[in-house]
Structures are given as C-alpha cells and as structure tokens.
Amino acid sequence: MPNTNTRNLHELSSDIGAVIRDVVATGEDAIITDGGTEVAVIMSMADYERLHLYAELADAARPGYAGSTEFRAMSISEMLDLLGVHPTVVRNSRG
C-alpha cells in the first residue's frame, strides 16, 4: 500500500500526538506494528468515512444481503476487490 508510515506500538505512546497530526496533515496512514506484526492503522477521518461507505456498498451488493444481520469481516483489500476498485483510485480521490 503506497504512502504509509509504519510505527512500533511501544514507541507510539510517546509520540501519538505527532503521529496523528502527521496523518491529518499528509493524508498518509500510519500502520502500527507490535513485535513486527501489523496490528492497527491510524487514518484520516475522510479515509475512515470513505471506507465505511465502500463497506456499506459492498454489503448491499452481496446476493441475499437485504436486511441480513450476518456479516463476515474482511480486509480493506478484499473489500476493494469486491467493489472492483483499485487502491490507487481510493487514494487519488481525496479532496
């Protein structure tokens, strides 16, 4: 995924404010790792809202969804694949 910063969870507590300000200013996500494993992401509110919109569209497009309460968690890449959206399109659609 282009334009991402990786931060270690143990180092994050001392500079969380700077990390968040950097994400807001640059629009670049911050990937958080713990012991070398990616465990979380800090993203801009605009990206968060856009991902939720895409998730709702993906859910609505699933056969048999109409009011279904069952769901399956999926990764962002799976969601974009399901929608037929290339990740660079999402990144380049920032306004």
C-alpha positions, -999 to 999 in steps of 0.1 A, spaced: 0 0 0 16 33 -10 22 63 12 20 45 46 41 51 77 49 22 100 52 28 137 60 4 165 33 1 192 59 5 220 72 38 206 37 51 198 28 62 233 55 88 234 46 104 200 9 96 194 0 133 190 27 138 164 16 107 146 -20 118 144 -11 153 133 12 138 106 -17 116 94 -41 146 93 -15 169 76 -3 144 50 -32 120 45 -8 91 49 -20 63 70 1 51 99 4 14 103 10 2 139 31 -29 145 36 -50 176 65 -73 175 68 -69 138 31 -78 131 8 -51 117 -20 -48 143 -37 -14 136 -39 16 115 -44 53 121 -61 70 92 -77 104 84 -114 108 92 -121 113 54 -105 79 46 -124 63 75 -157 76 63 -149 66 27 -141 31 37 -173 28 56 -192 40 26 -175 14 4 -182 -13 30 -219 -4 30 -219 -6 -8 -201 -39 -7 -226 -53 18 -256 -41 -2 -242 -57 -34 -239 -91 -18 -265 -116 -30 -291 -122 -3 -280 -93 19 -314 -75 20 -316 -70 58 -293 -98 67 -278 -95 101 -250 -119 94 -217 -104 83 -181 -115 77 -152 -92 85 -130 -86 55 -98 -68 49 -97 -35 31 -81 -52 1 -109 -78 -1 -135 -50 1 -118 -30 -27 -115 -62 -48 -152 -70 -42 -161 -35 -53 -137 -36 -83 -119 -5 -70 -81 -3 -74 -65 11 -42 -49 40 -61 -83 52 -71 -93 55 -35 -61 72 -25 -64 96 -55 -100 105 -48 -91 126 -17 -105 161 -20 
